Amino acid sequence: MRLSDRDIEFWLQKKKLIIIPTPRQELINGVTVDVRLGNQFYTFRQDRNKCIDLSKSQDDISVILKEVMNKKKIISHKRNFFLKPRSLVLAITLEKIIMPNNLVGWLDGRSSLARLGLMIHATSHRIDPGWSGNIVLECFNSSNVILSLCPGMLIAALSFEVLSSPSLRPYNIRKNAKYFGQSEVTLSKIYKD
């Protein structure tokens, strides 16, 4: 069962679901909570000759990832980040989410941004029971124009579903909880698989 806006407000009030900072009432509508763009960005270097061979060892992949990524950019909330056409950037939500072990969350991009060519997640839109942290966004500009992203802008919406029973293995107790507690843009940790 998906939580309604009334249910979301109740879960937030009772601290069963935690979003920091607590969303203002106007950001909770229907079945979603709007989340905002943070001010951290990681881009890929423009090197078409580099190849990330996912069949390599963990150490090899880790080294190559560091070679293909630019340094993290932290920009002022008064400045914009310019996302070039057909480019990918890793970004982060302003909000931190703390999920209980009986709730699953779903991250969806805003339709208004998608109509301009902005995709905010490649495939990772599930927020697991027991997960905690700021959500890393895989922002891709599929348009032919530069998109100007402003920290603090509404970037996505979260919805939540109650599980039939609490999870036995929530994210926070897994041995391979690679992204638990992230508070900054976190690069792929596929090398830890």
GIWO-V631455 format. One record per residue. N is the residue number from 1. RES is the residue in three letters. PSI is psi in degrees with one decimal (none if undefined). Layout:
{{N:RES:PSI} {N:RES:PSI}}
//
This chain:
{{1:MET:127.8} {2:ARG:138.8} {3:LEU:137.4} {4:SER:172.6} {5:ASP:-38.0} {6:ARG:-43.7} {7:ASP:-41.9} {8:ILE:-46.2} {9:GLU:-39.9} {10:PHE:-47.3} {11:TRP:-39.6} {12:LEU:-43.4} {13:GLN:-40.0} {14:LYS:0.5} {15:LYS:26.5} {16:LYS:-33.0} {17:LEU:134.5} {18:ILE:128.6} {19:ILE:124.4} {20:ILE:122.9} {21:PRO:153.7} {22:THR:128.6} {23:PRO:140.9} {24:ARG:154.5} {25:GLN:-36.1} {26:GLU:-9.9} {27:LEU:-3.3} {28:ILE:113.2} {29:ASN:135.1} {30:GLY:-94.5} {31:VAL:17.3} {32:THR:161.6} {33:VAL:123.5} {34:ASP:138.6} {35:VAL:157.9} {36:ARG:160.5} {37:LEU:132.2} {38:GLY:-166.5} {39:ASN:19.6} {40:GLN:136.1} {41:PHE:140.7} {42:TYR:128.8} {43:THR:162.2} {44:PHE:142.3} {45:ARG:149.3} {46:GLN:80.7} {47:ASP:94.4} {48:ARG:-7.4} {49:ASN:-11.2} {50:LYS:145.2} {51:CYS:129.4} {52:ILE:102.8} {53:ASP:103.8} {54:LEU:-4.7} {55:SER:-4.2} {56:LYS:175.8} {57:SER:163.9} {58:GLN:-45.0} {59:ASP:-41.6} {60:ASP:-44.3} {61:ILE:-41.8} {62:SER:-43.5} {63:VAL:-46.0} {64:ILE:-40.7} {65:LEU:-41.6} {66:LYS:-30.3} {67:GLU:-33.0} {68:VAL:-12.2} {69:MET:139.4} {70:ASN:171.2} {71:LYS:153.6} {72:LYS:136.6} {73:LYS:127.1} {74:ILE:120.9} {75:ILE:156.4} {76:SER:149.7} {77:HIS:-6.8} {78:LYS:-3.1} {79:ARG:167.2} {80:ASN:156.4} {81:PHE:127.9} {82:PHE:115.0} {83:LEU:113.0} {84:LYS:158.4} {85:PRO:140.9} {86:ARG:40.7} {87:SER:149.7} {88:LEU:137.6} {89:VAL:141.2} {90:LEU:130.6} {91:ALA:-173.1} {92:ILE:153.2} {93:THR:151.2} {94:LEU:-35.1} {95:GLU:143.4} {96:LYS:137.2} {97:ILE:134.7} {98:ILE:111.0} {99:MET:136.1} {100:PRO:170.7} {101:ASN:8.1} {102:ASN:21.8} {103:LEU:139.0} {104:VAL:141.4} {105:GLY:156.7} {106:TRP:131.2} {107:LEU:126.7} {108:ASP:142.8} {109:GLY:162.0} {110:ARG:134.2} {111:SER:-40.3} {112:SER:-34.7} {113:LEU:-37.6} {114:ALA:-34.7} {115:ARG:-12.9} {116:LEU:-2.2} {117:GLY:3.9} {118:LEU:119.6} {119:MET:135.0} {120:ILE:-6.8} {121:HIS:139.5} {122:ALA:-59.0} {123:THR:-10.6} {124:SER:73.1} {125:HIS:3.1} {126:ARG:135.8} {127:ILE:109.8} {128:ASP:152.1} {129:PRO:136.2} {130:GLY:0.2} {131:TRP:151.3} {132:SER:138.0} {133:GLY:180.0} {134:ASN:141.5} {135:ILE:128.0} {136:VAL:132.0} {137:LEU:138.9} {138:GLU:87.5} {139:CYS:124.5} {140:PHE:130.3} {141:ASN:103.9} {142:SER:4.7} {143:SER:-178.4} {144:ASN:7.3} {145:VAL:157.9} {146:ILE:135.0} {147:LEU:129.6} {148:SER:115.9} {149:LEU:133.7} {150:CYS:121.7} {151:PRO:136.8} {152:GLY:-13.6} {153:MET:152.2} {154:LEU:125.1} {155:ILE:-28.9} {156:ALA:175.4} {157:ALA:142.2} {158:LEU:139.1} {159:SER:162.0} {160:PHE:141.9} {161:GLU:135.9} {162:VAL:134.3} {163:LEU:158.3} {164:SER:-25.5} {165:SER:158.4} {166:PRO:144.9} {167:SER:136.9} {168:LEU:-31.7} {169:ARG:68.9} {170:PRO:162.0} {171:TYR:-39.1} {172:ASN:-11.4} {173:ILE:1.2} {174:ARG:146.9} {175:LYS:-31.9} {176:ASN:38.3} {177:ALA:73.4} {178:LYS:-28.2} {179:TYR:14.3} {180:PHE:131.2} {181:GLY:12.3} {182:GLN:136.4} {183:SER:4.8} {184:GLU:169.5} {185:VAL:124.2} {186:THR:126.6} {187:LEU:166.2} {188:SER:134.8} {189:LYS:36.7} {190:ILE:-25.4} {191:TYR:-10.0} {192:LYS:-0.6} {193:ASP:none}}
//
